[in-house]
Amino acid sequence: MTQQPAPQTPAPGARPGQMTAVMRAVAATGPKVLRIGVVQGGRVSEERIIKQRTHVTVGPNEKSMFVIASQNVPPSFRLFEMVGNEYWLNFLDGMAGRLALPTGISDLAVLKGQARRSPQGAYQVRLSEDSRGKVVIGDVTFLFQFVAPPPIQPRPQLPVSVTRGASDIDWGTTMIAAFCFLLHFMGIGAIYSDWLDPIIDDEVSVAGLVASVQALPAPPPLETEKETTEVDPNAAKADAKDDKPAAKASGGPQGAGGSKGPAGGLSETKRAAIAAELDTLEMAAIGAMSSQGAATAGVLRGGEVATGTLDAAAASGAGVSAGGDLRLGGGGGAIRPGEAGGGAGLGQLGAAGKTDGTGGTGEVKKVEGPKGSAAVGGAAVSGGNISNAARVVAGMRAAFRACYQRGLNENPDSAGSIRLSIRVGPGGEVQSVSASPSGNLPGSVVGCVRGRAQAASFDPPEGGAGATVVVPVTFVKQ
């Protein structure tokens, strides 16, 4: 640290400048203060002026004025201590350095014999305002000297043009500005206030609303649909003609036998015509059952046809021909189990078609169609392993059986097998399905099985590429 040069004394009779006068006034304000610089690693890392003339502490404690990482000093060691109004330098055995005192320049090791000991065991050397030097603690060097205190910064003050008082205020402009502000505030208050709004009488408003509602026209009546019965005039005339002979034959409204026709009902002739027409329709239905067809032939071959309907048809005049046979549209003769027609009489039909019943009538039994089963073979995977291929294929067995059951309803004799080739994409989705059917399976069964396989979802094949799953499915009628 360089020593500050002594201030130059002006020549006698010379007038000092303004800056020189200020510096002299500052120099005479009080005692000098410490200026300390911290050197670490060959560079000045910190420089500080202790303006308050107080103790200067160093050490690893964060409350120290200069925090250093050294094990040779206490946590907070007073390097410069104020005793009275003077500074004393304290140093320990592990410290080194040099001091420039009024008696000369000396090392700290030499000054140990002249220094006094403190109660804490430190060496103390009195410093004057002309003293300077350095103290080495580990790898940190403290440089110090006494300098004049920095000038006190003057207190900030407002310009004179601002603090000259209220006598220079332009009262005319001030009054105009105040009146403008007042006028604007009054206008804004009038806009947001309701004292300018017209007075509304709530009772008058409600009375007018009630009057307007009463003046509304009445809603139109709801239209309801009326049930009308169309009477055919020709049929009415025919009924009237039929009723006259019947009334004459019975001797009036109430005949000799005491029978009385229903009031407003059909005549006997009309009822007989309707009954004959119903018998004809029933014979046509029975004839349709005896016509060609795999399902009908199978039912008749099993002998499970209820003969109660046939016996009733035989007793009716509508279903019996002149030769004694049934008049059926399909076969033209008597019905036999397993045959579509024939010329046998009604007695043979009753003997062959009776079931467990008595008196020529049989009990109606529920006829169940054939049932099918689907056998799914083992899934063969090629192109990449699919972990859940067997489980997914086994889960499709119920859907395959349902597809085959619908095919049996179309053709009871259908049976066969389908070989499915399912192409699985890298993400486990089904890209395409090809089916190779064999046997006499309907096309609906093949399409249903292919659609169910298309909706399946597999785990992604190993290797990141696609794979092919081959599944054989066999359909057997039970």
TAURLIN-V332054 format. One record per backbone hydrogen bond with DSSP energy under -0.5 kcal/mol. NH is the residue of the N-H (numbers start at 1). CO is the residue of the C=O. E is the energy in kcal/mol with one decimal. If there is no record, write none. Layout:
# TAURLIN-V332054
nh co e
NH CO E
NH CO E
This chain:
# TAURLIN-V332054
nh co e
10 8 -0.5
14 11 -2.1
16 14 -0.5
21 17 -1.8
22 18 -1.9
23 19 -2.5
24 20 -2.2
25 21 -2.0
26 22 -2.2
27 23 -2.6
28 24 -1.4
29 26 -1.7
33 147 -3.2
34 50 -0.6
35 145 -2.6
36 48 -2.9
37 143 -2.8
38 46 -3.3
39 37 -0.5
39 141 -2.9
40 43 -2.8
41 139 -0.6
43 40 -0.8
45 38 -2.3
45 43 -0.8
46 38 -1.3
48 36 -2.9
50 34 -2.4
50 48 -0.5
51 49 -1.2
53 50 -0.7
56 80 -2.8
57 55 -0.6
58 77 -2.8
59 66 -1.4
61 75 -2.1
64 61 -1.5
66 57 -1.9
68 59 -1.5
68 66 -0.6
70 68 -1.2
77 58 -3.5
79 56 -1.6
79 77 -1.2
80 56 -1.6
81 88 -2.7
83 81 -0.6
83 86 -2.8
84 82 -0.6
85 83 -0.6
86 83 -1.5
88 81 -2.3
89 125 -3.2
90 79 -2.5
90 88 -0.5
91 123 -1.9
95 92 -1.3
96 136 -1.8
98 134 -1.1
99 106 -2.9
100 132 -3.4
101 99 -0.7
101 104 -2.6
104 101 -1.6
106 99 -2.4
108 97 -2.1
111 107 -1.8
112 108 -0.7
113 110 -0.9
115 111 -2.0
116 124 -1.6
118 122 -2.6
121 118 -2.0
123 91 -2.8
124 116 -2.6
125 89 -2.2
127 87 -2.5
131 128 -1.5
132 100 -1.1
133 144 -1.9
134 98 -2.4
135 142 -2.3
136 96 -3.9
137 135 -0.6
137 140 -3.1
138 136 -0.5
140 137 -1.9
141 39 -2.4
142 135 -3.0
143 37 -2.8
143 141 -0.6
144 133 -2.3
145 35 -1.2
146 131 -0.7
147 33 -2.9
162 159 -0.9
163 159 -1.8
164 160 -0.6
165 162 -0.5
168 165 -0.6
169 166 -1.1
171 169 -1.2
174 170 -2.1
175 171 -2.3
176 172 -2.0
177 173 -2.4
178 174 -2.2
179 175 -2.6
180 176 -2.2
181 177 -2.3
182 178 -2.3
183 179 -2.3
184 180 -2.4
185 181 -2.3
186 182 -2.1
187 183 -2.0
188 184 -2.3
189 185 -2.2
190 186 -2.0
191 187 -1.8
192 188 -1.8
193 189 -0.9
197 194 -0.7
201 199 -0.5
202 200 -0.7
205 201 -1.8
206 202 -2.4
207 203 -2.4
208 204 -2.3
209 205 -1.9
210 206 -2.3
211 207 -2.2
212 208 -2.1
213 209 -1.8
214 210 -2.2
215 211 -1.5
216 213 -1.1
228 226 -0.6
230 228 -0.6
231 229 -0.5
232 230 -0.6
233 231 -0.6
236 232 -2.0
237 233 -2.1
238 234 -2.4
239 235 -2.4
240 236 -2.0
241 237 -2.2
242 238 -2.3
243 239 -1.9
244 240 -1.3
245 241 -1.0
246 242 -1.2
247 243 -2.1
248 244 -2.2
249 245 -2.7
250 246 -1.8
251 248 -0.9
252 247 -3.5
255 259 -1.3
258 255 -1.1
261 253 -0.5
265 262 -1.8
271 267 -2.2
272 268 -2.1
273 269 -2.0
274 270 -2.1
275 271 -2.3
276 272 -2.2
277 273 -2.0
278 274 -2.1
279 275 -2.1
280 276 -2.0
281 277 -2.0
282 278 -2.1
283 279 -2.2
284 280 -2.0
285 281 -1.9
286 282 -2.2
287 283 -2.5
288 284 -1.8
289 285 -1.5
290 286 -1.3
291 288 -1.0
297 293 -2.4
298 294 -2.1
299 295 -1.9
300 296 -2.6
301 297 -2.4
302 298 -1.3
303 300 -1.1
304 299 -1.2
311 307 -2.6
312 308 -2.0
313 309 -1.9
314 310 -2.2
315 311 -2.0
316 312 -0.9
319 313 -0.6
319 316 -0.6
321 325 -3.0
324 321 -1.2
327 319 -1.6
328 326 -1.1
332 328 -0.7
334 342 -0.7
334 344 -0.5
339 336 -2.1
349 345 -1.4
350 346 -2.4
351 347 -2.3
352 348 -2.7
353 349 -2.2
354 350 -0.9
361 358 -0.8
368 366 -0.6
373 476 -2.4
375 474 -3.2
376 374 -0.6
377 375 -0.5
377 472 -3.2
380 470 -2.4
381 379 -0.6
382 468 -2.4
387 385 -0.5
389 386 -1.2
392 388 -2.2
393 389 -2.3
394 390 -2.2
395 391 -1.6
396 392 -0.7
396 393 -1.0
397 394 -1.2
400 396 -2.1
401 397 -2.2
402 398 -1.9
403 399 -2.0
404 400 -2.1
405 401 -2.1
406 402 -1.8
407 403 -1.4
408 404 -2.0
409 405 -1.3
410 406 -0.8
411 407 -2.6
414 411 -1.8
416 475 -1.7
417 438 -1.7
418 473 -2.9
419 436 -1.7
420 418 -0.7
420 471 -3.0
421 434 -2.6
422 420 -0.5
422 469 -3.3
423 421 -0.5
423 432 -2.9
424 422 -0.6
424 467 -3.2
425 429 -3.7
428 425 -1.5
430 456 -0.6
431 423 -2.7
431 429 -0.7
432 423 -1.1
434 421 -2.0
436 419 -1.7
437 435 -0.6
438 417 -2.3
440 415 -1.7
446 442 -1.4
447 443 -2.4
448 444 -2.2
449 445 -2.4
450 446 -2.3
451 447 -2.3
452 448 -2.0
453 449 -2.0
454 450 -2.0
455 451 -1.2
456 453 -1.1
458 428 -2.5
461 425 -0.6
462 385 -2.2
464 461 -1.3
467 424 -2.1
468 382 -3.0
469 422 -3.0
470 380 -2.7
470 468 -0.5
471 420 -2.5
471 469 -0.5
473 418 -2.8
474 375 -2.9
475 416 -3.2
476 373 -2.2
478 371 -3.9
